[in-house]
């Protein structure tokens, strides 16, 4: 396992490996940038294939959080943590307590929140060992599950993308394929269904697919078939790197816009979408709603302010699309440049 020579290492400020034999903790915390403030980002609990996979994930995710915070205009940097669960290992209070000690040892440079595999209740457990945590249950003074706000940001982004590419203000009849029906994907399906969109869905958990079919009249597809769906818009809401050399040529859509992090396996894949005339909505712009809610928890902002800021994602995305069109640059490159102007030291000094 290498860090500095890892292809996903991007001058991260700090990468910490934490272990605790008693609880079975094996975790990695990555702080990408604190140029704009403490690094915030979720804690992902996952059964990784190996340590290299976990390292690549935390490096990619933490970098993405820096760009997300910059584009969301919140006074925070980007970080992430991953819990490497063994094949049959379950989350325990002892494991979360050990992680809390590791987070506390960073002295506030990293503030954890929930992510795939963790919950608001897990954040409450971690809070027992460190104050550097967000996303606590509402009954304990936190802002609760950020997934609905993430889904709302995705929804208004889809509205903006459809308006830009398909030249319509309405989602009625627009065909959307949603990959991943976790908290974000299911909430997004609800919003799309209420707006009249026609849904095609998939998930590795069959019960989630069945529920979406029953509630929203969605057509079900096998997980490996969703990228071949002939629809207007593909919304990745599961794990990252779904847009890659194997899939980019298979897409039969006009737009890619969803809630998953790191949807592009490589920057070149975003350029390939652009060359094919497929409008890509940069993921860290689209899925910033949860971060905005969690940042507001730290800043003491009211729920009404949070919703207004989340709905503002649409205007920010619209600016990216317009600049992309003017300069004939792929949207992901435009978004990167706009974000870097905010957090790179040279750009801040200019």
N, C-alpha and C positions, 0 to 999 in steps of 0.2 A: 504494500500500500504506500503510495507516494502522495505528498500534498503539493509541494511547490511545483513539481513537474506534471501534476494532474491537469488534463485539458480543461477542466472546469474551474481551476484555481484562477481567480481574477484579482490578485493583490488583496486578498482578504486580510483584514486587520488581525484576526485571531481565529484559530481553529483549535478547539479543546476536545480531547478524548477523555471521557469519564467512565470509570468502572468501579463497581462495588460488589465484591464476591458474595457478601451475605445476602443481598437482595437479588443478585443476578443482573444488575444494571450494566449495560454496555450502551453508551450514548456518545454522540458527537454534537457539539455546539459550534456553529460557525457564525462569526460576526464579520459581515462583509464591509460595512461602512458605518461610521458614527459621525460623518461630516455634518449631518443635519440634526443629529440628536441621538439618544440611545437607540440601539438596534432592536426593533420589534419584529416578531415573527413567530409562527406557530410551532408547536412541538408535535412531530409526526411519529406515531408508533406503527411500525411496519415489520413484517417478516421478510427482511431483505435476503436476497440470494447469497450475498457475501458482503464482506466489509467494504470492498471497493465500490459496490453498488450503493451502499449507505453513504460513503464519503462523496461520491459523485452527486447523489441526491441533495445532500445538505449544502454542498457548495453551489449547486445550481439554484436551489430554492432561496438561499440567503442572498445571493446576488439579485435574484428577481425581486426580493422584498425591498432592496435599496431603490431599484428603479420604480417599483410600485409606490413607495412612500414619496418619492420625488414627484411623480406625476399626480399623486393624490393631494399634493401640497399639504402634507402633515409634517410637523417638526420632529421627525424620527429618521433613523437609518434602517438598515436591513440586516436581519439575522434569522437563524433557523436552528432548530434542534431536532435530532432524530433519535428515537429509541429503537435499538436493534433487538427485536424480539426473536427468541429461538423458535424452532418449529412448533413446539407445544407450549411455549411460554406465554403466560397471561400477565396482564398488567396487575400489579399489586400495590397496596399502600406503601409497602417498603421500597419498592422500585421507584415510585414517584417521590417518596421522601429523599431517596438518594439523588435523584435528578435535581430536586430542589436545592440540595446542598451544593451541587455542581453549579447551578445557576447563581446561587448566592455568592459563590466564590468569584464570580465575574464582577461583583461590585456594582451592578446596575448597568453595565455596558450592554447587556442583553435582557429583554423583557419577553417572557414566553406567553403564548396564547394557545388555544386549541387548534387542532389541524386534523387531518385524516388519522383516525385511530385514537383520538383523544376527545374528551368532552369537557363541558363546563364543570362537572363534578370533579374531574381529574385536576383542573386548575385550582379548585378549592383545596384539594389535598396538597398540591404543590405549594399553595399559599401558606400552609402551616410551617413551611421551612424557609420561605423567602417572600419578601414583598414585591419582588420583581416578576409579577405575573399579572395577566389581564384576562378578561373573558370569564370572570367569576359568575356564578348563578345570580340572577336578579335578587333573590331573597337574601343574598349575602352581600349586597351592595354593588354587584358587578353589572355588566350590560348583557350578560347571558350569551346565548348561542348567536354568533355573528353570521350564520349561514343565510338567514332571510335577507340581510342587507347585501351580502355577496350576490345572491340571486337577483335582487332588485337592480343592482348595478349591471349585471349581465343582461337583464331584460331591457333596460333603457339603452344599453349599448347595441343590442340587437335592433331595437327600433331605429337607432341612428344609422346603423349599417344598412338596414333595409331602405331607409329613406335615401341614403347616398347612392346605393348601388341599383336598387330596383325602382327608385323614383316614386315611392308611395309612402304615405304617412300611416297606412293601415297594415296591421299584421293579419287581418282576416284572410284566410285562405293561403297564407304563406306556409310553405312546407319546411318544417324544421326537424332535423335529426339530432336527438340529444343522446350523447354517449355518457353514461354514468348517472345513476339515480340515487345518489346519496342525498344529504340534506340540501346541498346547493342545487343539484340537478332536479330533485323532486319539486322544490319550491319554484324553480324556473319553469318547469312544466306547467305548474298551476297558473302562473302568470301568463304564459303563452297561450294556454287553453282558454283562459278568461278573455284574452284578446282576439280569439278566433283562429289561432294558428292550427295547422294540421300537423300532428306530432307522429314521429317515428322514434322509437326508443330502444335502448339496450342497456344491459347491466349484467355483470357476472353473477349477481344474486337474482334468481328467478322470481322470488316473491316481490322484489321491487318492480320488476317488469310487469308482473301481473297486476300490481296495485296501480301503476300508471295506466295500464290498458283499461282497467275498470273505471278509474276516476276521470280520465281525460280522453278516452276513446282512442288511445295511441296504438299505432301498429307496432308490433314487436319484431325485432330482428336479432339474429345471433350476434354476439359481440364482434366476431371477426368480419361481419358483413356490413356493419354500420357505415364504414367509410366508402362503400360502394353504392349507398342509397342515392337514388335520383331525386334530390330535394333542392330547395332554394338555399338552405343554410345548414351548415354543420356546426353543432355546438358541443365541443369536447368539455365534459364536466367530470372526468375521471382523473387518471394519472397523466403525467406529462409525456412529451416526445411522441405524441400520436401523429404529428405531421412530420414525416420522415421520408427518406429516399424510397421506401417501399410503398408508401401510401399517397404521396403528394400527386402522383400521376393517376391515381384511381378515383380521386374525388370528382363528383359530377354535380358540383354546387357552384353558386355565385359568390357565397360568403362563408367565411369561417369566423365564428365569434362564440366563445364559451367561457366557462368558469375555471377550467383546469389551469394549473400553473405550468410554465415551461412547455407549451404546446409544440413549439418548434424543436426538433431534435438538434438542428444546426441552424445558424442564421441563413445559410444557403437555401434551406427549405422554405423560408419566408420569401426569399427572392424568387424561388421557383413558382410559388403561388402567384406572385405579382406578374411574372412572365406569362402565366396561364390566364391572366385576367380575373383571378379569384381575389376578392377583397378580404384581407386578413385584418381583424381587429386585434391589436396587440394585447396579449392575455393580461399583462400586469396593469394595463389601463382598465380593461373590462372588469376584472375581478377584485377591484380595490375596495368594494363596499364593506367587506368584513374588516379590513384594516382601518377604514375610516371610523367604523363603530368602535373598534378597540382603542384607537387613538383618542377618540372622544371620551372614552372611559377614563383615560389617563389625564385628559385635559379638562374634564368636568363639563363637557358640552351636553346640552339637552337633546332628547330624542328627535325633536323637530328639526334641530340644526343638523343632526346626523343624516336624516332622510333627505334634506335639501342638498347636502353635500354629495350624497350618493347619487341623487338624480342629476347632479352637475357633471357626473362622469360622461354623460352623453355629449355635452358641449365640448368637453376636453377631447373626446374621441373624434368629434366632428372637425376640430382644428387639425388633428393628425391626418385625417383623410384629405382635407383640403390642401395641406402642405404637401402631402404625398402626391397629389394630383398635379399641383403646380410645378414641383421639382422632378416629377417622374421618378420618385424613389419609393421603394417598398415601405408600407406603413411601419413595419417593425424597426426599420432603420431611422425613420423620422422620430418615432417615439423614443428610441434610445438616445438620439441626439438631444432632444428636448429635456429628457431626464438628466443626462450628464451635465448639461448646462447648470443644473441646480445643485448637484452634489459633488462634482469634481472640484477640488480646491482652486485650480486655475480659473474655472468658470465663475466660481463664487467671488474671486478677487477682481474679476474683470468689471 
